[in-house]
C-alpha cells in the first residue's frame, strides 16, 4: 500500500470527510460557500439490511480506451439558445389566440436545455387550422445566416411538448436558400431531397413524436445546394418552424404549449477523420492482465482542442495536485480508471437504512468499517448507482473502492482515425 492510501486511511479515522462547494446562480454570480461532511460510515451511520450486503471483485485492467466521435458541424446562426431574447429571430403573430415569446424558464413546466431561456408557443391547434396565414411560429432572420454552397446543411433543435394528449405530433420545418438576400428563393424538398425554385415549391419536414413533458431532440441533414454560378460561394439559409399539428385530427384536448431550444442552423465540414481515441495501457511488468475497458460515443474531447469546427472540443490543460506537468483531460481520466483497476477492484452492493439526519445522494461517500479485526476498507467508497424507497426509507446501493494511490505505470497514446 502506497503513502497516499496511508494518509487517506488516517484521515478517515477522524470520523469525517468534509468538502467545500461554491454555489453560483444561472448567471454565474456567486451565492455562497457550503461546507458539508459527505462521509457515511457503515454500519454506524448506515445500517446494512436483509443480510444482502455482497462484496465482489472485478479483474484488473490492462487497457483503458476513451473514444470521442468528432461531429463536424459549423453552426452559422447566432443566439441559438435565446440568451439574447429574439435577436436574429422572427416570431409569428399569435397574440389573438395564444402567445409566441422568448421567455425565462422561471415558473415554467420545462427547464431550458441550455442557459435559462427558450422559445414558447401556446397557439392552439384548432386556431392554426382556421388561420392559414398564421402557420409561422418562429424563423431565423436569415440575412444573418450565410452558409457555403456545395456542402451538407444541418438543422438541430430540442423540443418539449407540454400536454396530456398521447397522440403523435408533427413538428413542421421548412428550409430555403437565396443566392442574394431577398432574391430568388430555392425551397428544400425533404421528400425528394432536392432544392426547388419558386414560392410554392419544396416540401416541409415533419418530425413525428409521441413524447410529451420531456425534451426530445431532432437533427436534419439537407443535401448541398449547387449554385447557379461557380462564382457564388455562399448563400443565405433560412429555416422556419410552423405550429405543430396532431396526427389525424385538427383539435387536441390537453395540449398547452411547445418549447424550442438550442436551434442550430449550419453546415457540415468534410474531414479526413471522424474519431479520436486515447489509449492507456499498464506496463507488462505489473502483471499478465487482460481486462479492457472502453468508453465510447463521447461528445467532448480535450485532445481535440485544436480540431477546427469540432463543437465538443474542450480548451486548456489540467493538473492534479500530484502532477508536475499539465495534461489533457483524457490523459487524467484514463489514468484514474486504470488506477482504480490496477489490481482486483472491490465492489459492494446491498440494502441500507441511514441513521443520521439528512438524505444520502450520489455525491456522498461510504466507508465500510466493521472494525479493523473484522472488515475495514482503507478508503471510502464512491457510489456508482442508488435507488431510494421512500416508503420503506431504504437505499439500494452499488459502490466501489477507489485506488487513488501513486499512479500505476502505463503508456499513453492518442490516435486520430
Secondary structure, 3 states (H helix, E strand, C coil): CCHHHHHHHHHHCCCCCEEEEEEECCCCCEEEEEEEECEEEECCCEEEEEEEEEEEEECCEEEEEEEEECCEEEECCCCCCCCCCCCCEEECCCCCCCCEEEEECCCCCCCCCCCCEEEEECCCHHHHHHCHHHCEEEEECHHHCEEECCCCEEEEEEEEEEECCCCCEEEEEEEEEECCCCCCEEEEECCCCEEEECCCCCECEEEEECCCCCEEEEEEEECCCCCCCCCCCEEEEEEEEECCEECCCCCCCCEEEEEEEEEEEEEECCCCCCEEEEEEEECHHHCCCCEEEEEEEECCECCCCCCCCECCECCCCECCCCCCCCECHHHHHHHHHHHHCCCCEEEEEEEEEECCCCCCCCCCEEEEECCCCCCECCCCEEEEEEEEECCCCEEEEEEEECCCCCCCCEEEEEEEC
